[in-house]
């Protein structure tokens, strides 16, 4: 049940992030007028606007958090439960354990999202004190999503908290 909420939260965060993305607002008015005229000639009720999405801007290659996430991906691929646990905050582990219990799952490697070492990328890290946010890309999420990292006992760990609320 809790895992469903985590997945829902991730998808909701991803949707909000995508909705916040802007497009180039410069418009060629001749092209718009031409498109409108063409649409009218084809008996269309509205003109068709074609936009090309802007690729994500990479501000940095997450020098602090990339090694943490890459090691996490390797632990998931190996199904090393002890290692996987080291990459999450205490609060997150508690939440995961409750979800695992509810779903009858014994191993954390069976509970966390499946990742690979082929697509295990981190970018755009922003660090403020003992918290950081970075964009993570995986096979399951090729467009990426933001993850909140927390420095616990001198080590960066992932949290399942909403990055916008915890940062």
Secondary structure, 3 states (H helix, E strand, C coil): CHHHHHHHHHHHHHHHHHHHCCCCCCCCHHHHHHHHHHHHHCCCCCCCCCCCCCCCCCCCCCCCCHHHHHHHHHHHHHCCHHHHHCCECHHHHHHHHHHHHHHCCCCHHHHCCCCCCCCEEEEEEEEECCEEEEEEEECCCCCCEEEEEEEECCEEEEECCCHHHHC
